[in-house]
Amino acid sequence: MNKFFNRKILVACLLASLLPSLLAQSRISIDPKAPGPRDSLAAPPVSRLLQPNKTRAPTAAPTSQQRAAEYIVALVNSEPITNTDVQNRVDRLLESEADASRLPQTELARRVLERLVMERIQLQEAKDYGLKIDDAAVDAAERSVAQQNDVSPDELRRRITEAGISREQMRRELREQLAFAKLREREVEAKVKISDLDIDRYLQEQRANTKADGAAGEINLAHVLVAVPESASEAQVAALKRRADAIAARAGGGEDFAKLANETSDAPDRVNGGALGLRGPERYPPLFVQATQGLGVGGVAGPVRSGAGFHVLKVLVRNQAGGDNVVTQSRLRHILLRIDGARDEAAAIRQLADYKRQIQAGRTDFATLAREHSQDGSAKDGGELGWHATSDF
């Protein structure tokens, strides 16, 4: 196991501030008077772009009248971006991104145009550095996309065609995404060094900002609700209050709170032991936050009265804001056997069980078996998948 401060996130934050200086070296000209497209938004990642939309009809070929209306909206180092380029991106975004239609038209147009400009800059930089993506790399990316969508490459191509996207267009976008990744590795990650001192300073600044803002960490509260009807008489309210007091006494005496909630609460969340979920204090009723403010984990408060009735509260989790985030990761290897016409699931399980016995007996090692038998791209690396948090899978 590998426990460490989540420094990769911090490095990413620091690198982001360095990117504008790289992009500023390119010459950009945008025509502010050119009419903008009707809707637009930043481009979705290639995996989202390739998701088929079953309701989409194939894109019709542009008519001569449409082609005549084409005009240049931006120049990037003398390379034009036309209104058609923007509109094609917009149409796909509106089909794949539900939030796209919620932005004002002018804002949508601006975001898509900015994204296209940035992409052209990066592609030109990659070309200047001689970064080339060969067909084999694009083939591997295409297979990876198919695998992510749990379909065969042939089925992926069929769905892409149904979505109105040609295979050539798909491969061009995959090639561009691979070029972007290579450029980042060369221009940013390989050249910019973030020292431990930089990270420590960043952490100190974040802690100082958190204290200055008076921000609080996240909490997870559980509750038992004793509901009080709106038409309840004073005698009924008093009886319900006594019932809530009894529950609070049992909870304070150490009884299992989840069991108490499941047995006695009138709230729908009793099936979850009354747990309300990990969230910031601002997302809890102020009454709950005030009642539990001075309590540590395991503390019980109440009953407190709300419009719904009487609540008995327990603090399940309390995270301090600005603290160091510790991430637990595991270094993984795997052997993948595919289920196909030559091997069914039972056969694959037997084969993997045999590999396990060989490793445990010391007759071979995991990496050797992975290189010889694993049916995915990690085989050449002995099945190596790197370090990952549990949530990655």
C-alpha positions, 0 to 999 in steps of 0.5 A: 500500500502507498499512503501519501499526500494527494500531491498530484492534484496540487501539482496540477493546480500549480501547472495550470498557472503556467499554461498561459505563457506557453499559449501566449507565444502563438499569434491569434486573431479573432474577428469581433464583428463576425456573427457568431453561431447560434449555440456553443459550449466547450468541446466534450472529451473524445469519449463523450463525443463518440457516445452514439445518440440513438435519436440523432439522424445522420448529418445532411450534406451542406447545400450550396447556399449553406456553403456560400454563407461560410465565413472566417471567425478566427485566424490562428497563426494564419489558419482559419476557423470558420463558422461551419467549424464552430457550428458542427461542434455546437450541434454535437455538443447540444446532443451530448451535453444537457447543460449546453442549451442552458447558457446564453447564446453569446456565451455558448458561442464564445466558449466553443470559439475559445476551445477551437482556438486553443486546440489549433494552437496545441496542434500547431505546437505539436506539428512544430515539435515534430510530434507524430501519432502513427496509425498503430497508436490511433488503432489502439485508441480506437480499440480502447474506446470500444472497450470502454463502451463494452462493444467490439470495434466493428460495433463501435464503427457501426454506432458512430456511422449511425450517429452521423460521424464518419470513421475518418472524423473519429480517427482524426479526433483520436489522433488530435487527442493523442497529440494533445497528450504528447504535447503536454508531456513534452512542454509541461510535465517534462519541463516544469518541476514542482518541488516539495517546497512549492507544494508545502508552501501551497498547502500552507497558503490553502490552510491560511485562506481556509482560516481567513474565510472561516470555512468549515469541513464536511460533516455526516449527521444521522437523525431519528425523527419523531414526527409531530402532526400539524394538528397535534394538540398540546397533550400529543406534542408533550407525549411525542416529546417524551418519546423523543427524550427516551430515544435520545437517552438510549442513543446517549447510553450507547445503543446502536444509532442505526438500529434505533433509527431503523426501528423508531424514526418516522423519516424515510431515511431510517432504512439508511440508519438515519444517515443524511450523507457527507456534506458541508454545513451549509447544506444542512438545516442550520438547526442541525448544525447549531445543535451539533456544533460542539460535538465530536464524532459519536456525539448525540444531541437533541431532541431539537424541534423543527417544523417536522417534529423532534430530531435526535442527532448523532455526528457520524463524521466530521472532517476538518477543512484545510487538512492534508488529504491522505489518499491510499493507493494500491499498485496493481497488476492483472491478467485479462482473459477474454470470453470469446468463441474459443473460451467461455467464462468457466474455462477462463476461471479455470485458467486463471485459477491455474495461474494463481496456483502456479504463482503461489507455488513459486513455479513462475511469477505474475509478470511472466504469466501476464506477458505470456497470456494477458489479452490487453495492452498491459501484457507487455508491461507484465500486467502493470496498471500502476498505483490507483485509489480504490475509487478508480475501479 
